[in-house]
Amino acid sequence: CAASARLLSRTGQPLAIPVAVTERETDGRKVVAADLNLAPLSAGEYVIELTVGRGAETVIRLVAFRVVP
């Protein structure tokens, strides 16, 4: 499957911080993980947009998180 991710601001604007996507198998299931460096982020709310596709099917998941001081 093909997977990609990007970091968005709380208003949905893409941010220029790379998000690394890895895929592994755990207990016979494929697991997709998104990793990013939080150091350049200021306090606030963010969203990781994860897009996974296989054949003609594409699934998008949004994961919100907050950085606190």
N, C-alpha and C positions, 0 to 999 in steps of 0.2 A: 504494500500500500504506500501511497505518497502522503507525507505529512509536512505541514509547514505551520509556523506560528509568527505572530507579530504582537508587539506591545502597543496598546492604545491608551490614550488619556481617558479620563472619566467621561469626556464628551465624545469619544469615539475617534479622535484624531490619531493617526499613526505616529509613533515616536521613533526616532532614529537610534534605538537601542536594540541590538541583535538578540534574538531568542533562538537558542539551539534546541533542536528537536531530535530525540533519540527514540528508538523503538527496541523493545526486548520482549522476550516471552517469559511469562510467569505462570506457573501451574497450568500450562497448556493454552494460555490466553495471551494475545498480543497486548502489550501495554505501551502507550506513547507518553513520553515525558517532555516537558518544556522547561529549559533552564535559562536563567538570565542573571546578569550581574545587577544587584540592587544598589550598589554604591553610587551610581550617578543619579539616582532618583531622589527627588526632594519629598518631603512629607506630603501625602495625598493619596488619592484613590486611582487605581489603574485596572486595566483589563488585559488579559492575555487571550487573543483570538487564535484558537487552534483549529486548523482545517485538515481533515483527513479524507483521502479519496481512494477508492478501490473500484476500478472499472468505471462504470457510468455513475456510481453513487458517491456523493460528497457529503460529509457531515461537518458542521461547524459548531464548536463549543466555545462558550465565553466563560472565563474564570476571572472573577473580580478579586482584588486584594487591596489592602491598605498598608501604606508605609507610614509608621509613626516615628516621631522624633525620640 
